Amino acid sequence: MAQTELRPALNGISGILVTPFDSDDKLVPAKLQPVVDRAVKAGVHVLVANGNTSEFYGLTTAEAERMVHVAAEQIGGRVPLLAGIGRSVHDAVALAKASRAAGATALMVHQPPDPFVSPRGILAYVQRVAEAGQGLPIVLYLRNDSIGNDNILALCQVPGVIGVKWAAPTPLRLGEMIRATRGMDIAWVGGLAETWAPPFYAVGARGYTSGLINVWPEHSVAIHAALDAGDYARAAGLIETMSAFEALRAEEQNGTNVSVVKAALQMMGEDCGATRPPSAWPLVPRAEAELRKRLGEWGLLRAAANS
């Protein structure tokens, strides 16, 4: 996938892929292929390995390196591949090099969760990753905008940075940054999935991240099409349909975020294993029953029923 195709694709859906495990908690990459194929067929614009829905912080660095190679092989150049990069600066540099070798289209740099992180330290971190990527485009993943507008602007000016995934529930500040970076051709991507896409669109962001694409990519694509056409009423209706899914993912202090996605895949007959601690697994019976009910209403249990 040519890098020139990435920038417009970032205005679409960035689908965060799960990481499949077997019953012994080992990687089982082949189980990801149906998820990838379904997302590509539905029209998801970008796929992401080693994002948060991928349980990035639950993987070893070696497992993360393996999964970016797996994703690249399974995608086969059909859509751009973003490779999540993070943890210690040395792990991040190693992942950047491995992702480049795997054929990733670009690097998505997680905002460091270190308890002593500093704004200028984040800048140095991103610069080190960019150097290791040797020219691969960089997408910043900001979950906390408290580092301030000046520091965010400095990050956007690191050579190679072409996009920012904004995962803070602060659309007004996002709008400020979009205005501050006019002329830089930065892709501003909503990083809080479908439910936050409309307010982010309203201030000028385009595209959004999605974990729903693992389960129901067609619905996410329909939401994007509605927003892209400026049909906010239709987008709101479609988001309301899937809002129960996101509400379940937000339970237990967001600890069921990936659990709901993986439980849904199990119910659909595409078992990608359990989530790893400290994620919540399994779902409590009430949440499991609610999820099964919703999947049935959406017609997503047919494959399992017919298998």
N, C-alpha and C positions, 0 to 999 in steps of 0.2 A: 504494500500500500504506500503510494507516494506521500511524502510529507506535505506536499502542496494540497492534498485532499483533506488533510487533517483540520485546517483552520475552519473551513465551512462546516465540516462534520461536527465540530464542537458546538455549533449552534443547534444541534439536535440532541438526542438522548445519549448520555454516557451510561451504559449499562454495567453495573458492578457485578461481576461473576462470583458465585459461591465457590468454595474450595471443597471438593468431595473427599470424604473419608470412608473407610470400610469399618466393619464392626470391631477391628483391632486398633482403630484410630490412626490408620496409616493412609497416606495419600492413595487415591484410586482414580487417576486422571481420566480414564476412559468414560467414567460416569458424567463428565462435564460435556461431552460431545453433543448429546441431544439438547442440552440447554443452549449451547452456542449456536447450533444449527437453527433452533426455533427462533432465537433472537435475531439472527441475521435474516432469516426468511421473513420475519415480521417487519423488518425495516429499521431496526435499531441502528443508530448511526455510528456509535463508537462502543467498543467493549473494553472493560478495565479488569486487569488481573491485579491481585494484591491490593484491592481497596478494602474498605472497612467491612462490606458485606462478604468479602473474601476471607474474613477473620485474620486480617494481616498481622495483628499483634498477637495472635495465637499460633502463628507459624514460626518455625525456625527460619533463619536466613537461607539455609539450604533448601527448605521446602518452598520458600518464596521464589527462589531462583528456578526451581523445578517448574513451578506453576506458570511462570511467565513463558518458559519454553513450551509448555503444554498448550497454553492459550494461543501462542503464535502458530503452532502446528495445526491446531484445530480450526482456527479462524482462516488460516491459509490466504491471508491478504484480502479477504472479502470486504472487511471494514477495518478502519484504523484500530490499533491496539495501544492503549495506555498502560504502562507498567508502573504500579505503585512502588514508591521508594521511601524508605524511612528507617527508623530506629537510630542507633549510634551513627555518627558520621562515617565510621569505617564500614559498618554494615550497609549504609546508604550508598557509599561509593562502590562497594562490591556489587550491590544490586543494580546500580546504574550500568556497570560494565557488563553484567550478565544479561540485562535486558537489552542492551545494544546488540550483544552477540546473538540473542534469541531472535532479533528482528523486530523488536517493538517499534512502533511509530513514534512514540514520545514517552516522556517520563512524567509521572504525576507525583509530586513531592508532598508527602504528608507533613503537616505542621508538627514539629517536634513536641511531644507531650512531656518532656523533661520538666521536673518541678522548678528548676532554676533557669529556665529558658529566658533569654533576653532578646529584645527586638534586633539588636545588631548581631547577636549570635545566630538568629534565624537567617539573616542576610548572608553571613559567612557560610552557614550550612548549605544554603541553596547554591551559592557560588561554587562550593566544593563539588556538589552533585552535578552541576552544569559542566564543570571541567571534566569530570569522569565520564559524562555522557557524550563528550566529543562531538558536539554539534546537534545532538538530538533535541528537538523542541521540549520545552518545560511547561507543564501546567502546575500551578501552585494550588494546594488544597488547604484553604484557610478555614478552620473551625472556630477560631477565636479572633475577632477583629480588634481586640483591646491593645494590640501593638501600635495602633494609631495610623492615621491616613498617610503621614509622611513616610513611615516605614513600609507600609503596603506599596506606596508609590515607588520606593527604592527597590523593593522586590520585583516589581513589574519592569524595572529598568535593567535587571540582570540580563546579559546577553542570552538569547535563546528562549526567554519566557514569552509565551504566546497566549496564555490563558490563565484564568483564576476560577477555581471552583469555590464559590462562596457558600460556606456551610454554617453561617451565623444568622440567626433570625432577626436581622437588622437591615431591611430593605432600604431604608432611608440612607444609611451609611453606604450601602452598596451603590445607590444612585450617585452619591457624592464621588465615589471612586470611579465610576463610569465616566462622569463628567471630567474628572481630573486627568483621565488617560485618553481623552479624545485625541485622535491622530496617531495613536500607538498601535491600533488594530489588535487590542487585547480581547480575547474571547472571554466574556463574563458568563459563567455557567452557574445556575442555581444548584447548590449542593445539598439541598434538603428534600429531594425527591418531588414527586408530583404535587403533593398538597401545598407546597410553598411556591410552586412554579408561577402561579398567576401574579402574586405581588412582586416577585422578582422580575417577571416580564414587564410589569407596569412601570418599573424604573429603568428598564433598558437592557436587562440581561436576556440572553437567548440560550435555550437549551437547559437541561437539568439532568441530574443524576437519578438513577433508578435501580432499586433492588427488585421491584416488581417484575422486571423483564425476565428474571429467571423462571417465573411462574406464568405470567400473562403478558407477554411483550406486546401483543396486538392492542391491548387496552392502553398501554403507555404510549404507543405510537399514535393512537387515536387522540389522546389528550394533547400530544405535541402538535398534531395537525390542526386541532381546533385553536390552540394558542397562536400558532404560526399564522393562521388565517384571521386572527383578531376576534374570534368567536368565543368570548369569555363565558357567555352563558352556557354554550355546549361544553366547554372545558370544565366549568364548575359542576355540571351534571355528571360528567364522566368521572371527575375526581370524587364526587359524593358516592358514586357506586363502589369505588375501591377504598374509600376512607376507613372502612372497618378493618381492612388488612393493615393499613398503616397504624391505626389505633392499637391493634394487637401488638404490633412491632414496638410500640412505645412503652409497653408495660414493664414493670419491674425496673424502673429507672433506665429504660431503653435496653435492658438486658435481654429482651426477647427479639431484638431487631433482626438478627440473623436466624434465630430459632424458628420464627414464624415462616420464613422463606424455606428453610430446610424441612420443616414439618409439612408444609404444603407440597413440596416435591415428593416426599414420602407418600402422602395421600394420593398423589397423581400417578404413583407407580414408578417414580424416578428417584429412588432413594439415593441421596448424596451424603448419608450418614448424619451423625449427631453434630452439634456444635461443641466446641471445647470450652472448659471452664476458663475464665470466669463468666462466660455467657450462661444464660439460663437454659437448662435442658433436663428433662423434656418439658414441654408445655404443661401447665396445670390443666386438669380435666376440663374446666370451664372454657379456657382459651382454645383448647384442642377441639372441643365441640363447636365453638363459634366459628373457628377456621374451617372445619369440615362443612358446616352449613353454608358458609359463604362460597366456598369452592364449588359446592353443588349448585347453588343459585347461578353461578357464573358459567356453568357447564364445563368445569375443568376436571371433573372426576370421571368423565366418560372414558378417557384412555385407560385409567386404572380399572374401571368396571368391565371393559371389553378385553382386558389382557388375560 
